[in-house]
Amino acid sequence: MTPALEPSHSPLKPYLGGYDLAVVGAGIVGLASALALSDRYPKARLVLFEKEASWGHHQTGHNSGVIHSGIYYTPGSFKARFSAAGNRSLIDFCRTHDLPHELCGKLIVATDPDELPRLEALYERGLQNGLDVRRLSPEAAQEIEPNVHCLAALHVPSTGIVDYGAVCRKLAELLEARGVELRRGCAVLGLSETREGHVVETPQGDFAVRWVVNCAGLHSDRVARLAKVPPQASIVPFRGEYYELVPQKRHLVRHLIYPVPNPAFPFLGVHFTRMIDGRIHAGPNAVLSLKREGYRKTDFSLRDTFEIATHPGVWKLAARHYDEGLREMVRSWSKALFVRSLQKLVPEIQPDDLVPCEAGVRAQALTSDGRLVDDFLMVTGTRSLHVCNAPSPAATASLEIGRAVAERLEQTFSPGL
């Protein structure tokens, strides 16, 4: 039960020897949340804890760099609303701070007849989400992407690309200029509740904090449990494996080319993404990772693997998506199968055109009944707020998620900072 706190109009009362607000995790969601909190509470003493030596080291640092439009998401959901608004606010942020970005648009293409109804449903969903979406014939699609193969396509002009690492560095710079204390190499090891808030235990010492905001991404469920808050779902890591087109074949893809996604599966299928530096990534292939920060196929964590193996929801999910999961696993080890998936989109692609590149890991929240949490998930505790699920399009929506975190804190606790 949330304790009664001072009303929002109360003057700031110094919290002697401590901090008013702490954000755990300095991926793009944590940094954006800290920025929004500093906007809403400019007099508050705010600290940000990041266990790595750099900003956005994990999910953000391994992101494909896409600024999503919001076409895929259920109308009215947090994902749909935050993605569309985040697309605009992120582009405004990049323009304001002169960060490299491009509104290049993307194609979603149907390559089999049975995909055509799903493509039409996606078109209708895009309209419901207020997007500019255009139906294209195969000939019109090839005017945008001359090497694409399809029966029909959708063009989404508002999709873009950006360097999310650069966005994180700018957010950190803005926070530092506002006097926010940024602590890198400072993992949160424990959270102890006190009469006024929490004691945050770290390798750099213990910190007294009134309110804690958990944006720990791959470890968000663990941080919630440290605060004695049931996260409602557990994080299960999925590794996204990519190839990259060799430089002499980059001309085969001009912008972004996506297949029609399987609505029963949370991933978008292998696709082509032009990066802001001109490289072309192909993927991802999505497979269960045996380590939360497991970017290589051989990475393994006994703790993480044990949690996966003993999670009842994992087995229920596997039974429900056995065929799809098996295809992903086989494609993980078979470059030939991976190439065939890409050739459905761009037939000219050949095995020698692709070289492996770095993978990413997605923090997917999974319930005990085997249900993948489809939307963003925030859970409140005693003087704490936990972002327990923020998968794609969280990077696109990060500034909007940050504002929502600040609003939720105000509505739930009325901190009066």
N, C-alpha and C positions, 0 to 999 in steps of 0.2 A: 504494500500500500504506500502511495507517495505521501511523504510528510507535507504538512502545511508549510508553505514558504512565504516570505515577505511579498507583498503585492508588487506588481510590475512598476508602479510609480514611485516606489521607495527609493531614497538616495542610496548610492553605493556605500556599503559598509566594508571597510578594509578587512581582508581576511589575513590576519597577521601570520606571517611565516609560511604562507601558501599561495595558491593560485585559485582564481575564480573558475576557470575553465581549462580543461585538458582535452586535447584531441589525440587519439591513439591511431597512428598510421598516417604516413605522408605519401600515399599514392595520390592520384589526382582528386579523388573524392575527399580524402582527409584534408588536403590543402585547400580545396574549394570550400569545405565546411568551415575550416579555420578562418578563411577570408570572410565568409558570410557572418560568422559569429563576431568577428572584429568589427564588421559593419554595424551589426545590431547592438553590440555592447562595446563601444569604443573606449570606455573607461575600465573595462575588465582586464585583469591580469591573466593572460592566456599563454599556455605552453603546449607545444606539439612534440610528441614522442615518436621517433622513427627508429626502428631497430637496425636499418641498413645505413650505409655511409652516403647514399645518394637519394634523391627524391624520385618517387615513382619507379622504384627499382624492380618491382615484380609485375603485376598485371599491367600497369600503365606502361612500364618500360618495354614490355613485350607485345604491345598493342599494335594492330595492323595500321593504325593511323586514320581510320575512316571516321568522318563526321556523318553520323547516320541521320536519315530523314525522319524515321519513325513509321515507315510504311508497314512494317511487319506486325506491329503490336496491337493488342485488343483495344478498340476505341474506349476511351475513358479510363484506361489503366494508368498507373504511374508511369510506366515505360512509354506509353504513347504520348502522354502530356509532357513529361519531362524531356523526351527526345526531341519533339518538335520545338519546344521552347528552348531547349539546350542547344539545338542546332543554331538558332538565331543568336542566343547570348554568347556562345562560344565564338562564332564568327565575328561578332561585335568586339569581343575581347581581343581576338587576334588582330583585328584592324586597329583597335585603339593602341595596342602595344607593338604593332609592326612585327607580328610573328608570321612566319611563312605558312600559308594555307592556300587552298584552291577549291572553288566550287566547280568540280569537274563533271558532276552527274554520274549516274550509273545505269546500266542495263540489267534488267532481270529477264532471263530468257527461258522460254519453254522449248525443249528439244525433243520431247515425245508427245504424242497426241493426248495421253492421259494427264499431262501436266497443264493442258489448256484450261480446264475448269478451275484449277487452283490458281493459275495466273489471273484469270478473270476475277476470282474472289479476292485476290491480293489487290487488284485494281480498285475494286469497290471499297476495300478496307482503307486504301490510301485516300480515297475521296472522303470517307467518313472521318479520317484523321486530319482533314483540311489541307491535304498536300496537292501540289501540282504534279499529277501523274499522267503520262501520255501513253496510249496504246500505239504500238508500232508494228508494221508489217515486217517480214524478213528483209525486204529491200531497204526500208527506212532504218532498220536497226544497223544494217551494213553501211549506211551513210555515216553513222557514228563510230561503229567498230567494224571496219571492212573485213576482218578475218573471222567474225563471229558466225556461228551456225545456229539457226533457230527456226521454229515454226511461227513464233510470235514473240513479242517482247514488250516490256514496259520500260519507259524512260523516266527516271526520277532526277530532275535537274538539281534539287537542293542537297543531294549527297555530295560530300566533299572529302578532302584529305588534309591532314595537318601533322605536325610533329608534336605528339603529346608530351614528350620529354621537355621540349622547349616551353610548352604551356606550364608544366610543373615548375620549371626553374623560374619562370616569371612570377607565378603565384608565390613561391618561396621568397623571392625578392621583395614583392609587395608586402608580405607578412613581416619580413624583417624590418622594412622601413616603418612599419606601424608599431614596432616594439614588441611583436610577438616573439616569445622565446622558442627557438627552434633547436631541438636536441636530436642530433643524429647519433647512430650507434647506441641507442638507448631503448632497448627492448623493455616492454612491460612484463614483469615476472609475477606480479601479484597485485591484488586490489583488496584493501581492507576497509570496511565501512566504519565511519566514525560518526559522532553526533552531528558534525557539520558537513560531512561529505565523505571523502575517501582518502586513504593513504595509498599512493601509487608506488609500488616497489620496482626499482630498476637497477641495473649495474652501476649507474651513476648516483645512486642514493635513493632515499625515500622522499616523496613529494606529497605535501598536503594539498588536496584539490577539492573544491566544492562540487563541481559537476564534471562528469566524464562523458565524452562523446567517442564512441568506438567506431573507427573506420578502418579496421585492421585487415580487411579483405580476406585473403586466404586463411587468416587466423581469427576472423571476427567472432566465430562461435566460441573459440577458446577464451578470448578476452571477455565475452559475455559471461561465460561460466565462472571466470575469476571474480566477476562482480556478483556472483550468485544469481544471475539472471538466465532463465531457460531461453535459449536462442530460437526455439520453435522449429529449428531445422539444423542439420549439421552440414558442414562444408565437405563436399566430395570434389577432389581435384580432377579436372580433365585436361590433358595435354593437347594443345593444338599444334600439329606438325606442318611445317611449310617447306616448300621448295621456292627457288628463285630462278627467274628466267636469266639465262646468260645474256650479257650486254648486247651481243649482235642479234638477239631475237626479241628484244624489248619492243620493237616496232609492231609486233603482232598484237599487242594490247595497248590501246590508247588511254583508257580510263579505268573503269571498274566494270567487271562482268560477273554476274551472280546467276546461279541456277534458281529454279523455283524451289523453295524450301519444302521439306516434309513437315506439315503442321504438327505431327505427333512427336517430332524430335526437336530438341531445343537448339540445335546447331543449324547453320545456314547452308551447309554443304560446301564442297571445295569450290573456290572462286578465284578470280584474278583481281588483284588490288595494286594499282600504281601508287607507290609511296611518294612522299613529298620530295625525295631526293632523286626520283626518276627510276628507281628499281621497281621491278614487277614481282610481287609475291604471289604464289599459287598455293592455295590451301584454305583453311586448315583441315587436316584429317584429325578428328577428335577421338581420343582414346583415354580410358581411365588411367590416371597416373598413380603410381605407388609412392609418391612423395608430393607433398603440397607445393614444394618449390622444385619439382622434378622436371627440368627442361630437357633432359636427355633420356633416351629409352632405357638406359641402364641405371638411372637414378632410383634409389630405394631408401625408404625410411621404415624401420621396424614399427615405430609408433603409428605412423600414418597408415601403413598397410594393415596393422591390427585393427585400427578404427574402421577402416573400410570393410574388412572381412567380417567384423562383428556388427556392422550396421544392418539392421533388418531391411531397411529401405533399399540398400544396394542390390540385394538379391531379388527383391520384388521388381526393381527397375530393370535388372538384367533379364528377368523372365518376360517382362512386357516388351522389351526392345531387343530381344535376342538376335533377330536377323540383322537389324541395323547395326548393332554393336559388333557382331561378328564381321560384317563387311568393313567396318572402320578398322578393326584389329588386323585383318588380312591386308588391307590397303596400307596400313602402317609399315608393314614389312615388305610389301611388294611395290616397287617403283612402277612396274609395268601396269598394275591395276590403277595406281594413282594417275598415271599418264592417261589411261583410257577415260577416266572420269573427266579430266581436263579437255580431252579431245572432243567430248560431247559439246563443249562450248566453243573451242577453237581447234578445228580438225588438224591444222598444220603443226601443232605441238608434237615434238618428238622427244624420246627419252634423253637424248644428248643436249636438249635445250634447257634442261633443268638441273640445278645443283641444290643440295640441301642447305637450308639456312636456319636461323635460330627459331626455336619453338616458344610457345607461350603456355601458360597454365591458367585455366579459368576456374574461379572459385564458384562452384555451383551448389546452392543450398538444396538439400534433399531431406524430405520428411521421413519419419519412420515407416509410413505406409507406402513408400516408394514413389512419392509424388515430387517431381522437380518443381521447386518454387519458381514460378514464371515471372513474378513481378518483383520490384524492389521491396525489401522487407525491413522495417524499422521496429525495434522492440524497446520498450522503456523499462527501466529498473528504478531503484531508489537513487535519485539524483544522478541517473545515468541514462544515456540514449545509445542504442546499439544498431548500427547499419549492418544487418545480418545477411543481406543478399543484395549485391549490386553488380550483377554481370552486365555484359554488353546490352544496351548502349550506355553504360555508366560513364564512360569517358566523355562521350558527347553530351550527356545530361549533367555532368559534374557540377557546373555552376548552379543549375536548378536544384539538384540534390542538396547542395550546400545551403541554399536558401530555405529549402524544406526542413533541413535539420535545425536551422536557427528558429524557424517558426514553430516546429514541434517542441523544441526546448522551451520556448516562451509560453506556448499554449499549455504544456503539461506541468511546468514547474513555476512559471512566472518569476524568474530569478531576480528581476529588478536590479540588474547590473548597470 
